[in-house]
């Protein structure tokens, strides 16, 4: 993936925000947070977004959510002990899937941009996104 459009790197565009503490054990030999730790923070941010946006509750009625694709762009170095701030928002809504964009920053510096495509599943097959999520997702969309 090419470097993201600079407009995607503006934290103000994202309606969701949470903070994740860094851990000493996440350091690599160069005293940076390693890429695996940052990928884990992308995952944690996605889980927290799903709880806040109602997606987790919407798919709890026998549906499941699976990641169809995920891309992570490492854009800067991150360090211990400063926390990581995760900004996120839904970027596109389809029939059975939606795209989630997350921006990770540390002390005002963008360090990661990630895009995941989530597919709603039922009995092993793609299923329409729940109406309850469709109705609530408008407030969670990435702002233009």
MODELLER restraints for C-alpha pairs under 7 A, 6 or more apart:
rsr = mdl.restraints
at = mdl.atoms
rsr.add(forms.Gaussian(group=physical.xy_distance, feature=features.Distance(at['CA:9:A'], at['CA:103:A']), mean=6.87, stdev=0.5))
rsr.add(forms.Gaussian(group=physical.xy_distance, feature=features.Distance(at['CA:11:A'], at['CA:87:A']), mean=6.20, stdev=0.5))
rsr.add(forms.Gaussian(group=physical.xy_distance, feature=features.Distance(at['CA:13:A'], at['CA:142:A']), mean=5.63, stdev=0.5))
rsr.add(forms.Gaussian(group=physical.xy_distance, feature=features.Distance(at['CA:13:A'], at['CA:143:A']), mean=4.69, stdev=0.5))
rsr.add(forms.Gaussian(group=physical.xy_distance, feature=features.Distance(at['CA:13:A'], at['CA:144:A']), mean=6.63, stdev=0.5))
rsr.add(forms.Gaussian(group=physical.xy_distance, feature=features.Distance(at['CA:14:A'], at['CA:87:A']), mean=5.62, stdev=0.5))
rsr.add(forms.Gaussian(group=physical.xy_distance, feature=features.Distance(at['CA:14:A'], at['CA:88:A']), mean=5.08, stdev=0.5))
rsr.add(forms.Gaussian(group=physical.xy_distance, feature=features.Distance(at['CA:14:A'], at['CA:89:A']), mean=5.28, stdev=0.5))
rsr.add(forms.Gaussian(group=physical.xy_distance, feature=features.Distance(at['CA:14:A'], at['CA:142:A']), mean=5.10, stdev=0.5))
rsr.add(forms.Gaussian(group=physical.xy_distance, feature=features.Distance(at['CA:14:A'], at['CA:143:A']), mean=6.35, stdev=0.5))
rsr.add(forms.Gaussian(group=physical.xy_distance, feature=features.Distance(at['CA:15:A'], at['CA:88:A']), mean=6.43, stdev=0.5))
rsr.add(forms.Gaussian(group=physical.xy_distance, feature=features.Distance(at['CA:15:A'], at['CA:89:A']), mean=5.97, stdev=0.5))
rsr.add(forms.Gaussian(group=physical.xy_distance, feature=features.Distance(at['CA:15:A'], at['CA:140:A']), mean=5.69, stdev=0.5))
rsr.add(forms.Gaussian(group=physical.xy_distance, feature=features.Distance(at['CA:15:A'], at['CA:141:A']), mean=7.00, stdev=0.5))
rsr.add(forms.Gaussian(group=physical.xy_distance, feature=features.Distance(at['CA:15:A'], at['CA:142:A']), mean=6.64, stdev=0.5))
rsr.add(forms.Gaussian(group=physical.xy_distance, feature=features.Distance(at['CA:16:A'], at['CA:49:A']), mean=6.80, stdev=0.5))
rsr.add(forms.Gaussian(group=physical.xy_distance, feature=features.Distance(at['CA:16:A'], at['CA:87:A']), mean=5.39, stdev=0.5))
rsr.add(forms.Gaussian(group=physical.xy_distance, feature=features.Distance(at['CA:16:A'], at['CA:88:A']), mean=4.94, stdev=0.5))
rsr.add(forms.Gaussian(group=physical.xy_distance, feature=features.Distance(at['CA:16:A'], at['CA:89:A']), mean=6.12, stdev=0.5))
rsr.add(forms.Gaussian(group=physical.xy_distance, feature=features.Distance(at['CA:16:A'], at['CA:140:A']), mean=6.93, stdev=0.5))
rsr.add(forms.Gaussian(group=physical.xy_distance, feature=features.Distance(at['CA:17:A'], at['CA:85:A']), mean=6.94, stdev=0.5))
rsr.add(forms.Gaussian(group=physical.xy_distance, feature=features.Distance(at['CA:17:A'], at['CA:86:A']), mean=5.51, stdev=0.5))
rsr.add(forms.Gaussian(group=physical.xy_distance, feature=features.Distance(at['CA:17:A'], at['CA:87:A']), mean=4.54, stdev=0.5))
rsr.add(forms.Gaussian(group=physical.xy_distance, feature=features.Distance(at['CA:17:A'], at['CA:88:A']), mean=6.51, stdev=0.5))
rsr.add(forms.Gaussian(group=physical.xy_distance, feature=features.Distance(at['CA:18:A'], at['CA:85:A']), mean=5.82, stdev=0.5))
rsr.add(forms.Gaussian(group=physical.xy_distance, feature=features.Distance(at['CA:18:A'], at['CA:86:A']), mean=5.30, stdev=0.5))
rsr.add(forms.Gaussian(group=physical.xy_distance, feature=features.Distance(at['CA:18:A'], at['CA:87:A']), mean=6.80, stdev=0.5))
rsr.add(forms.Gaussian(group=physical.xy_distance, feature=features.Distance(at['CA:19:A'], at['CA:83:A']), mean=6.50, stdev=0.5))
rsr.add(forms.Gaussian(group=physical.xy_distance, feature=features.Distance(at['CA:19:A'], at['CA:84:A']), mean=5.71, stdev=0.5))
rsr.add(forms.Gaussian(group=physical.xy_distance, feature=features.Distance(at['CA:19:A'], at['CA:85:A']), mean=4.46, stdev=0.5))
rsr.add(forms.Gaussian(group=physical.xy_distance, feature=features.Distance(at['CA:19:A'], at['CA:86:A']), mean=6.03, stdev=0.5))
rsr.add(forms.Gaussian(group=physical.xy_distance, feature=features.Distance(at['CA:20:A'], at['CA:83:A']), mean=5.62, stdev=0.5))
rsr.add(forms.Gaussian(group=physical.xy_distance, feature=features.Distance(at['CA:20:A'], at['CA:84:A']), mean=5.18, stdev=0.5))
rsr.add(forms.Gaussian(group=physical.xy_distance, feature=features.Distance(at['CA:20:A'], at['CA:85:A']), mean=6.32, stdev=0.5))
rsr.add(forms.Gaussian(group=physical.xy_distance, feature=features.Distance(at['CA:21:A'], at['CA:83:A']), mean=4.49, stdev=0.5))
rsr.add(forms.Gaussian(group=physical.xy_distance, feature=features.Distance(at['CA:21:A'], at['CA:84:A']), mean=6.34, stdev=0.5))
rsr.add(forms.Gaussian(group=physical.xy_distance, feature=features.Distance(at['CA:22:A'], at['CA:80:A']), mean=5.89, stdev=0.5))
rsr.add(forms.Gaussian(group=physical.xy_distance, feature=features.Distance(at['CA:22:A'], at['CA:81:A']), mean=5.74, stdev=0.5))
rsr.add(forms.Gaussian(group=physical.xy_distance, feature=features.Distance(at['CA:22:A'], at['CA:82:A']), mean=6.53, stdev=0.5))
rsr.add(forms.Gaussian(group=physical.xy_distance, feature=features.Distance(at['CA:22:A'], at['CA:83:A']), mean=5.36, stdev=0.5))
rsr.add(forms.Gaussian(group=physical.xy_distance, feature=features.Distance(at['CA:22:A'], at['CA:84:A']), mean=6.87, stdev=0.5))
rsr.add(forms.Gaussian(group=physical.xy_distance, feature=features.Distance(at['CA:23:A'], at['CA:80:A']), mean=6.53, stdev=0.5))
rsr.add(forms.Gaussian(group=physical.xy_distance, feature=features.Distance(at['CA:23:A'], at['CA:81:A']), mean=6.75, stdev=0.5))
rsr.add(forms.Gaussian(group=physical.xy_distance, feature=features.Distance(at['CA:24:A'], at['CA:80:A']), mean=6.19, stdev=0.5))
rsr.add(forms.Gaussian(group=physical.xy_distance, feature=features.Distance(at['CA:26:A'], at['CA:33:A']), mean=5.30, stdev=0.5))
rsr.add(forms.Gaussian(group=physical.xy_distance, feature=features.Distance(at['CA:26:A'], at['CA:34:A']), mean=5.98, stdev=0.5))
rsr.add(forms.Gaussian(group=physical.xy_distance, feature=features.Distance(at['CA:26:A'], at['CA:37:A']), mean=5.65, stdev=0.5))
rsr.add(forms.Gaussian(group=physical.xy_distance, feature=features.Distance(at['CA:27:A'], at['CA:33:A']), mean=4.48, stdev=0.5))
rsr.add(forms.Gaussian(group=physical.xy_distance, feature=features.Distance(at['CA:27:A'], at['CA:34:A']), mean=5.62, stdev=0.5))
rsr.add(forms.Gaussian(group=physical.xy_distance, feature=features.Distance(at['CA:28:A'], at['CA:34:A']), mean=5.25, stdev=0.5))
rsr.add(forms.Gaussian(group=physical.xy_distance, feature=features.Distance(at['CA:31:A'], at['CA:79:A']), mean=6.87, stdev=0.5))
rsr.add(forms.Gaussian(group=physical.xy_distance, feature=features.Distance(at['CA:32:A'], at['CA:77:A']), mean=6.38, stdev=0.5))
rsr.add(forms.Gaussian(group=physical.xy_distance, feature=features.Distance(at['CA:32:A'], at['CA:78:A']), mean=5.67, stdev=0.5))
rsr.add(forms.Gaussian(group=physical.xy_distance, feature=features.Distance(at['CA:32:A'], at['CA:79:A']), mean=4.93, stdev=0.5))
rsr.add(forms.Gaussian(group=physical.xy_distance, feature=features.Distance(at['CA:33:A'], at['CA:78:A']), mean=5.38, stdev=0.5))
rsr.add(forms.Gaussian(group=physical.xy_distance, feature=features.Distance(at['CA:33:A'], at['CA:79:A']), mean=5.34, stdev=0.5))
rsr.add(forms.Gaussian(group=physical.xy_distance, feature=features.Distance(at['CA:33:A'], at['CA:80:A']), mean=6.71, stdev=0.5))
rsr.add(forms.Gaussian(group=physical.xy_distance, feature=features.Distance(at['CA:45:A'], at['CA:86:A']), mean=6.15, stdev=0.5))
rsr.add(forms.Gaussian(group=physical.xy_distance, feature=features.Distance(at['CA:50:A'], at['CA:56:A']), mean=5.18, stdev=0.5))
rsr.add(forms.Gaussian(group=physical.xy_distance, feature=features.Distance(at['CA:53:A'], at['CA:137:A']), mean=6.71, stdev=0.5))
rsr.add(forms.Gaussian(group=physical.xy_distance, feature=features.Distance(at['CA:53:A'], at['CA:140:A']), mean=6.61, stdev=0.5))
rsr.add(forms.Gaussian(group=physical.xy_distance, feature=features.Distance(at['CA:54:A'], at['CA:133:A']), mean=6.28, stdev=0.5))
rsr.add(forms.Gaussian(group=physical.xy_distance, feature=features.Distance(at['CA:55:A'], at['CA:133:A']), mean=5.69, stdev=0.5))
rsr.add(forms.Gaussian(group=physical.xy_distance, feature=features.Distance(at['CA:58:A'], at['CA:130:A']), mean=6.04, stdev=0.5))
rsr.add(forms.Gaussian(group=physical.xy_distance, feature=features.Distance(at['CA:58:A'], at['CA:132:A']), mean=6.12, stdev=0.5))
rsr.add(forms.Gaussian(group=physical.xy_distance, feature=features.Distance(at['CA:58:A'], at['CA:133:A']), mean=5.90, stdev=0.5))
rsr.add(forms.Gaussian(group=physical.xy_distance, feature=features.Distance(at['CA:59:A'], at['CA:130:A']), mean=6.81, stdev=0.5))
rsr.add(forms.Gaussian(group=physical.xy_distance, feature=features.Distance(at['CA:62:A'], at['CA:122:A']), mean=6.73, stdev=0.5))
rsr.add(forms.Gaussian(group=physical.xy_distance, feature=features.Distance(at['CA:63:A'], at['CA:120:A']), mean=6.70, stdev=0.5))
rsr.add(forms.Gaussian(group=physical.xy_distance, feature=features.Distance(at['CA:63:A'], at['CA:121:A']), mean=5.50, stdev=0.5))
rsr.add(forms.Gaussian(group=physical.xy_distance, feature=features.Distance(at['CA:63:A'], at['CA:122:A']), mean=4.77, stdev=0.5))
rsr.add(forms.Gaussian(group=physical.xy_distance, feature=features.Distance(at['CA:64:A'], at['CA:120:A']), mean=5.84, stdev=0.5))
rsr.add(forms.Gaussian(group=physical.xy_distance, feature=features.Distance(at['CA:64:A'], at['CA:121:A']), mean=4.98, stdev=0.5))
rsr.add(forms.Gaussian(group=physical.xy_distance, feature=features.Distance(at['CA:64:A'], at['CA:122:A']), mean=6.31, stdev=0.5))
rsr.add(forms.Gaussian(group=physical.xy_distance, feature=features.Distance(at['CA:65:A'], at['CA:118:A']), mean=6.31, stdev=0.5))
rsr.add(forms.Gaussian(group=physical.xy_distance, feature=features.Distance(at['CA:65:A'], at['CA:119:A']), mean=5.57, stdev=0.5))
rsr.add(forms.Gaussian(group=physical.xy_distance, feature=features.Distance(at['CA:65:A'], at['CA:120:A']), mean=4.67, stdev=0.5))
rsr.add(forms.Gaussian(group=physical.xy_distance, feature=features.Distance(at['CA:65:A'], at['CA:121:A']), mean=5.79, stdev=0.5))
rsr.add(forms.Gaussian(group=physical.xy_distance, feature=features.Distance(at['CA:66:A'], at['CA:118:A']), mean=5.56, stdev=0.5))
rsr.add(forms.Gaussian(group=physical.xy_distance, feature=features.Distance(at['CA:66:A'], at['CA:119:A']), mean=5.25, stdev=0.5))
rsr.add(forms.Gaussian(group=physical.xy_distance, feature=features.Distance(at['CA:66:A'], at['CA:120:A']), mean=6.58, stdev=0.5))
rsr.add(forms.Gaussian(group=physical.xy_distance, feature=features.Distance(at['CA:67:A'], at['CA:116:A']), mean=6.75, stdev=0.5))
rsr.add(forms.Gaussian(group=physical.xy_distance, feature=features.Distance(at['CA:67:A'], at['CA:117:A']), mean=5.80, stdev=0.5))
rsr.add(forms.Gaussian(group=physical.xy_distance, feature=features.Distance(at['CA:67:A'], at['CA:118:A']), mean=4.60, stdev=0.5))
rsr.add(forms.Gaussian(group=physical.xy_distance, feature=features.Distance(at['CA:67:A'], at['CA:119:A']), mean=6.20, stdev=0.5))
rsr.add(forms.Gaussian(group=physical.xy_distance, feature=features.Distance(at['CA:68:A'], at['CA:117:A']), mean=5.45, stdev=0.5))
rsr.add(forms.Gaussian(group=physical.xy_distance, feature=features.Distance(at['CA:68:A'], at['CA:118:A']), mean=5.82, stdev=0.5))
rsr.add(forms.Gaussian(group=physical.xy_distance, feature=features.Distance(at['CA:68:A'], at['CA:119:A']), mean=6.30, stdev=0.5))
rsr.add(forms.Gaussian(group=physical.xy_distance, feature=features.Distance(at['CA:69:A'], at['CA:116:A']), mean=5.63, stdev=0.5))
rsr.add(forms.Gaussian(group=physical.xy_distance, feature=features.Distance(at['CA:69:A'], at['CA:117:A']), mean=5.26, stdev=0.5))
rsr.add(forms.Gaussian(group=physical.xy_distance, feature=features.Distance(at['CA:70:A'], at['CA:115:A']), mean=5.66, stdev=0.5))
rsr.add(forms.Gaussian(group=physical.xy_distance, feature=features.Distance(at['CA:70:A'], at['CA:116:A']), mean=4.25, stdev=0.5))
rsr.add(forms.Gaussian(group=physical.xy_distance, feature=features.Distance(at['CA:70:A'], at['CA:117:A']), mean=6.44, stdev=0.5))
rsr.add(forms.Gaussian(group=physical.xy_distance, feature=features.Distance(at['CA:71:A'], at['CA:114:A']), mean=5.53, stdev=0.5))
rsr.add(forms.Gaussian(group=physical.xy_distance, feature=features.Distance(at['CA:71:A'], at['CA:115:A']), mean=5.38, stdev=0.5))
rsr.add(forms.Gaussian(group=physical.xy_distance, feature=features.Distance(at['CA:71:A'], at['CA:116:A']), mean=6.51, stdev=0.5))
rsr.add(forms.Gaussian(group=physical.xy_distance, feature=features.Distance(at['CA:72:A'], at['CA:112:A']), mean=6.86, stdev=0.5))
rsr.add(forms.Gaussian(group=physical.xy_distance, feature=features.Distance(at['CA:72:A'], at['CA:113:A']), mean=5.93, stdev=0.5))
rsr.add(forms.Gaussian(group=physical.xy_distance, feature=features.Distance(at['CA:72:A'], at['CA:114:A']), mean=4.36, stdev=0.5))
rsr.add(forms.Gaussian(group=physical.xy_distance, feature=features.Distance(at['CA:72:A'], at['CA:115:A']), mean=6.71, stdev=0.5))
rsr.add(forms.Gaussian(group=physical.xy_distance, feature=features.Distance(at['CA:73:A'], at['CA:112:A']), mean=5.57, stdev=0.5))
rsr.add(forms.Gaussian(group=physical.xy_distance, feature=features.Distance(at['CA:73:A'], at['CA:113:A']), mean=5.16, stdev=0.5))
rsr.add(forms.Gaussian(group=physical.xy_distance, feature=features.Distance(at['CA:73:A'], at['CA:114:A']), mean=6.13, stdev=0.5))
rsr.add(forms.Gaussian(group=physical.xy_distance, feature=features.Distance(at['CA:74:A'], at['CA:111:A']), mean=6.01, stdev=0.5))
rsr.add(forms.Gaussian(group=physical.xy_distance, feature=features.Distance(at['CA:74:A'], at['CA:112:A']), mean=4.72, stdev=0.5))
rsr.add(forms.Gaussian(group=physical.xy_distance, feature=features.Distance(at['CA:74:A'], at['CA:113:A']), mean=6.79, stdev=0.5))
rsr.add(forms.Gaussian(group=physical.xy_distance, feature=features.Distance(at['CA:75:A'], at['CA:110:A']), mean=6.73, stdev=0.5))
rsr.add(forms.Gaussian(group=physical.xy_distance, feature=features.Distance(at['CA:75:A'], at['CA:111:A']), mean=4.77, stdev=0.5))
rsr.add(forms.Gaussian(group=physical.xy_distance, feature=features.Distance(at['CA:75:A'], at['CA:112:A']), mean=5.35, stdev=0.5))
rsr.add(forms.Gaussian(group=physical.xy_distance, feature=features.Distance(at['CA:76:A'], at['CA:110:A']), mean=6.54, stdev=0.5))
rsr.add(forms.Gaussian(group=physical.xy_distance, feature=features.Distance(at['CA:76:A'], at['CA:111:A']), mean=4.20, stdev=0.5))
rsr.add(forms.Gaussian(group=physical.xy_distance, feature=features.Distance(at['CA:76:A'], at['CA:112:A']), mean=6.96, stdev=0.5))
rsr.add(forms.Gaussian(group=physical.xy_distance, feature=features.Distance(at['CA:77:A'], at['CA:111:A']), mean=6.02, stdev=0.5))
rsr.add(forms.Gaussian(group=physical.xy_distance, feature=features.Distance(at['CA:78:A'], at['CA:106:A']), mean=6.66, stdev=0.5))
rsr.add(forms.Gaussian(group=physical.xy_distance, feature=features.Distance(at['CA:78:A'], at['CA:111:A']), mean=6.48, stdev=0.5))
rsr.add(forms.Gaussian(group=physical.xy_distance, feature=features.Distance(at['CA:82:A'], at['CA:106:A']), mean=6.89, stdev=0.5))
rsr.add(forms.Gaussian(group=physical.xy_distance, feature=features.Distance(at['CA:83:A'], at['CA:106:A']), mean=6.47, stdev=0.5))
rsr.add(forms.Gaussian(group=physical.xy_distance, feature=features.Distance(at['CA:84:A'], at['CA:104:A']), mean=6.38, stdev=0.5))
rsr.add(forms.Gaussian(group=physical.xy_distance, feature=features.Distance(at['CA:84:A'], at['CA:105:A']), mean=5.73, stdev=0.5))
rsr.add(forms.Gaussian(group=physical.xy_distance, feature=features.Distance(at['CA:84:A'], at['CA:106:A']), mean=4.93, stdev=0.5))
rsr.add(forms.Gaussian(group=physical.xy_distance, feature=features.Distance(at['CA:85:A'], at['CA:104:A']), mean=5.67, stdev=0.5))
rsr.add(forms.Gaussian(group=physical.xy_distance, feature=features.Distance(at['CA:85:A'], at['CA:105:A']), mean=5.27, stdev=0.5))
rsr.add(forms.Gaussian(group=physical.xy_distance, feature=features.Distance(at['CA:85:A'], at['CA:106:A']), mean=6.13, stdev=0.5))
rsr.add(forms.Gaussian(group=physical.xy_distance, feature=features.Distance(at['CA:86:A'], at['CA:102:A']), mean=6.66, stdev=0.5))
rsr.add(forms.Gaussian(group=physical.xy_distance, feature=features.Distance(at['CA:86:A'], at['CA:103:A']), mean=5.75, stdev=0.5))
rsr.add(forms.Gaussian(group=physical.xy_distance, feature=features.Distance(at['CA:86:A'], at['CA:104:A']), mean=4.63, stdev=0.5))
rsr.add(forms.Gaussian(group=physical.xy_distance, feature=features.Distance(at['CA:86:A'], at['CA:105:A']), mean=6.58, stdev=0.5))
rsr.add(forms.Gaussian(group=physical.xy_distance, feature=features.Distance(at['CA:87:A'], at['CA:102:A']), mean=5.58, stdev=0.5))
rsr.add(forms.Gaussian(group=physical.xy_distance, feature=features.Distance(at['CA:87:A'], at['CA:103:A']), mean=5.04, stdev=0.5))
rsr.add(forms.Gaussian(group=physical.xy_distance, feature=features.Distance(at['CA:87:A'], at['CA:104:A']), mean=6.35, stdev=0.5))
rsr.add(forms.Gaussian(group=physical.xy_distance, feature=features.Distance(at['CA:88:A'], at['CA:101:A']), mean=5.55, stdev=0.5))
rsr.add(forms.Gaussian(group=physical.xy_distance, feature=features.Distance(at['CA:88:A'], at['CA:102:A']), mean=4.29, stdev=0.5))
rsr.add(forms.Gaussian(group=physical.xy_distance, feature=features.Distance(at['CA:88:A'], at['CA:103:A']), mean=6.20, stdev=0.5))
rsr.add(forms.Gaussian(group=physical.xy_distance, feature=features.Distance(at['CA:89:A'], at['CA:100:A']), mean=5.80, stdev=0.5))
rsr.add(forms.Gaussian(group=physical.xy_distance, feature=features.Distance(at['CA:89:A'], at['CA:101:A']), mean=5.58, stdev=0.5))
rsr.add(forms.Gaussian(group=physical.xy_distance, feature=features.Distance(at['CA:89:A'], at['CA:102:A']), mean=6.73, stdev=0.5))
rsr.add(forms.Gaussian(group=physical.xy_distance, feature=features.Distance(at['CA:89:A'], at['CA:140:A']), mean=5.40, stdev=0.5))
rsr.add(forms.Gaussian(group=physical.xy_distance, feature=features.Distance(at['CA:89:A'], at['CA:141:A']), mean=5.04, stdev=0.5))
rsr.add(forms.Gaussian(group=physical.xy_distance, feature=features.Distance(at['CA:89:A'], at['CA:142:A']), mean=4.76, stdev=0.5))
rsr.add(forms.Gaussian(group=physical.xy_distance, feature=features.Distance(at['CA:90:A'], at['CA:99:A']), mean=5.76, stdev=0.5))
rsr.add(forms.Gaussian(group=physical.xy_distance, feature=features.Distance(at['CA:90:A'], at['CA:100:A']), mean=4.47, stdev=0.5))
rsr.add(forms.Gaussian(group=physical.xy_distance, feature=features.Distance(at['CA:90:A'], at['CA:101:A']), mean=6.24, stdev=0.5))
rsr.add(forms.Gaussian(group=physical.xy_distance, feature=features.Distance(at['CA:90:A'], at['CA:140:A']), mean=5.97, stdev=0.5))
rsr.add(forms.Gaussian(group=physical.xy_distance, feature=features.Distance(at['CA:90:A'], at['CA:141:A']), mean=4.51, stdev=0.5))
rsr.add(forms.Gaussian(group=physical.xy_distance, feature=features.Distance(at['CA:90:A'], at['CA:142:A']), mean=5.75, stdev=0.5))
rsr.add(forms.Gaussian(group=physical.xy_distance, feature=features.Distance(at['CA:91:A'], at['CA:99:A']), mean=5.23, stdev=0.5))
rsr.add(forms.Gaussian(group=physical.xy_distance, feature=features.Distance(at['CA:91:A'], at['CA:100:A']), mean=5.57, stdev=0.5))
rsr.add(forms.Gaussian(group=physical.xy_distance, feature=features.Distance(at['CA:91:A'], at['CA:101:A']), mean=6.27, stdev=0.5))
rsr.add(forms.Gaussian(group=physical.xy_distance, feature=features.Distance(at['CA:91:A'], at['CA:141:A']), mean=5.87, stdev=0.5))
rsr.add(forms.Gaussian(group=physical.xy_distance, feature=features.Distance(at['CA:91:A'], at['CA:142:A']), mean=5.55, stdev=0.5))
rsr.add(forms.Gaussian(group=physical.xy_distance, feature=features.Distance(at['CA:92:A'], at['CA:98:A']), mean=5.45, stdev=0.5))
rsr.add(forms.Gaussian(group=physical.xy_distance, feature=features.Distance(at['CA:92:A'], at['CA:99:A']), mean=5.15, stdev=0.5))
rsr.add(forms.Gaussian(group=physical.xy_distance, feature=features.Distance(at['CA:93:A'], at['CA:99:A']), mean=6.64, stdev=0.5))
rsr.add(forms.Gaussian(group=physical.xy_distance, feature=features.Distance(at['CA:95:A'], at['CA:128:A']), mean=5.40, stdev=0.5))
rsr.add(forms.Gaussian(group=physical.xy_distance, feature=features.Distance(at['CA:95:A'], at['CA:129:A']), mean=6.28, stdev=0.5))
rsr.add(forms.Gaussian(group=physical.xy_distance, feature=features.Distance(at['CA:96:A'], at['CA:119:A']), mean=5.78, stdev=0.5))
rsr.add(forms.Gaussian(group=physical.xy_distance, feature=features.Distance(at['CA:96:A'], at['CA:120:A']), mean=5.49, stdev=0.5))
rsr.add(forms.Gaussian(group=physical.xy_distance, feature=features.Distance(at['CA:96:A'], at['CA:126:A']), mean=6.14, stdev=0.5))
rsr.add(forms.Gaussian(group=physical.xy_distance, feature=features.Distance(at['CA:96:A'], at['CA:127:A']), mean=5.37, stdev=0.5))
rsr.add(forms.Gaussian(group=physical.xy_distance, feature=features.Distance(at['CA:96:A'], at['CA:128:A']), mean=4.22, stdev=0.5))
rsr.add(forms.Gaussian(group=physical.xy_distance, feature=features.Distance(at['CA:96:A'], at['CA:129:A']), mean=4.91, stdev=0.5))
rsr.add(forms.Gaussian(group=physical.xy_distance, feature=features.Distance(at['CA:97:A'], at['CA:117:A']), mean=6.71, stdev=0.5))
rsr.add(forms.Gaussian(group=physical.xy_distance, feature=features.Distance(at['CA:97:A'], at['CA:118:A']), mean=5.37, stdev=0.5))
rsr.add(forms.Gaussian(group=physical.xy_distance, feature=features.Distance(at['CA:97:A'], at['CA:119:A']), mean=4.25, stdev=0.5))
rsr.add(forms.Gaussian(group=physical.xy_distance, feature=features.Distance(at['CA:97:A'], at['CA:120:A']), mean=5.98, stdev=0.5))
rsr.add(forms.Gaussian(group=physical.xy_distance, feature=features.Distance(at['CA:97:A'], at['CA:129:A']), mean=6.68, stdev=0.5))
rsr.add(forms.Gaussian(group=physical.xy_distance, feature=features.Distance(at['CA:98:A'], at['CA:117:A']), mean=5.66, stdev=0.5))
rsr.add(forms.Gaussian(group=physical.xy_distance, feature=features.Distance(at['CA:98:A'], at['CA:118:A']), mean=5.48, stdev=0.5))
rsr.add(forms.Gaussian(group=physical.xy_distance, feature=features.Distance(at['CA:98:A'], at['CA:119:A']), mean=6.78, stdev=0.5))
rsr.add(forms.Gaussian(group=physical.xy_distance, feature=features.Distance(at['CA:99:A'], at['CA:115:A']), mean=6.76, stdev=0.5))
rsr.add(forms.Gaussian(group=physical.xy_distance, feature=features.Distance(at['CA:99:A'], at['CA:116:A']), mean=5.62, stdev=0.5))
rsr.add(forms.Gaussian(group=physical.xy_distance, feature=features.Distance(at['CA:99:A'], at['CA:117:A']), mean=4.37, stdev=0.5))
rsr.add(forms.Gaussian(group=physical.xy_distance, feature=features.Distance(at['CA:99:A'], at['CA:118:A']), mean=6.27, stdev=0.5))
rsr.add(forms.Gaussian(group=physical.xy_distance, feature=features.Distance(at['CA:100:A'], at['CA:115:A']), mean=5.64, stdev=0.5))
rsr.add(forms.Gaussian(group=physical.xy_distance, feature=features.Distance(at['CA:100:A'], at['CA:116:A']), mean=5.22, stdev=0.5))
rsr.add(forms.Gaussian(group=physical.xy_distance, feature=features.Distance(at['CA:100:A'], at['CA:117:A']), mean=6.30, stdev=0.5))
rsr.add(forms.Gaussian(group=physical.xy_distance, feature=features.Distance(at['CA:101:A'], at['CA:114:A']), mean=5.73, stdev=0.5))
rsr.add(forms.Gaussian(group=physical.xy_distance, feature=features.Distance(at['CA:101:A'], at['CA:115:A']), mean=4.51, stdev=0.5))
rsr.add(forms.Gaussian(group=physical.xy_distance, feature=features.Distance(at['CA:101:A'], at['CA:116:A']), mean=6.55, stdev=0.5))
rsr.add(forms.Gaussian(group=physical.xy_distance, feature=features.Distance(at['CA:102:A'], at['CA:113:A']), mean=5.88, stdev=0.5))
rsr.add(forms.Gaussian(group=physical.xy_distance, feature=features.Distance(at['CA:102:A'], at['CA:114:A']), mean=5.15, stdev=0.5))
rsr.add(forms.Gaussian(group=physical.xy_distance, feature=features.Distance(at['CA:102:A'], at['CA:115:A']), mean=6.39, stdev=0.5))
rsr.add(forms.Gaussian(group=physical.xy_distance, feature=features.Distance(at['CA:103:A'], at['CA:112:A']), mean=5.81, stdev=0.5))
rsr.add(forms.Gaussian(group=physical.xy_distance, feature=features.Distance(at['CA:103:A'], at['CA:113:A']), mean=4.68, stdev=0.5))
rsr.add(forms.Gaussian(group=physical.xy_distance, feature=features.Distance(at['CA:103:A'], at['CA:114:A']), mean=6.47, stdev=0.5))
rsr.add(forms.Gaussian(group=physical.xy_distance, feature=features.Distance(at['CA:104:A'], at['CA:110:A']), mean=5.92, stdev=0.5))
rsr.add(forms.Gaussian(group=physical.xy_distance, feature=features.Distance(at['CA:104:A'], at['CA:111:A']), mean=5.72, stdev=0.5))
rsr.add(forms.Gaussian(group=physical.xy_distance, feature=features.Distance(at['CA:104:A'], at['CA:112:A']), mean=4.97, stdev=0.5))
rsr.add(forms.Gaussian(group=physical.xy_distance, feature=features.Distance(at['CA:104:A'], at['CA:113:A']), mean=6.43, stdev=0.5))
rsr.add(forms.Gaussian(group=physical.xy_distance, feature=features.Distance(at['CA:105:A'], at['CA:111:A']), mean=5.28, stdev=0.5))
rsr.add(forms.Gaussian(group=physical.xy_distance, feature=features.Distance(at['CA:105:A'], at['CA:112:A']), mean=6.93, stdev=0.5))
rsr.add(forms.Gaussian(group=physical.xy_distance, feature=features.Distance(at['CA:119:A'], at['CA:126:A']), mean=6.56, stdev=0.5))
rsr.add(forms.Gaussian(group=physical.xy_distance, feature=features.Distance(at['CA:120:A'], at['CA:126:A']), mean=5.74, stdev=0.5))
rsr.add(forms.Gaussian(group=physical.xy_distance, feature=features.Distance(at['CA:120:A'], at['CA:127:A']), mean=5.49, stdev=0.5))
rsr.add(forms.Gaussian(group=physical.xy_distance, feature=features.Distance(at['CA:120:A'], at['CA:128:A']), mean=6.62, stdev=0.5))
rsr.add(forms.Gaussian(group=physical.xy_distance, feature=features.Distance(at['CA:120:A'], at['CA:129:A']), mean=5.87, stdev=0.5))
rsr.add(forms.Gaussian(group=physical.xy_distance, feature=features.Distance(at['CA:121:A'], at['CA:127:A']), mean=5.09, stdev=0.5))
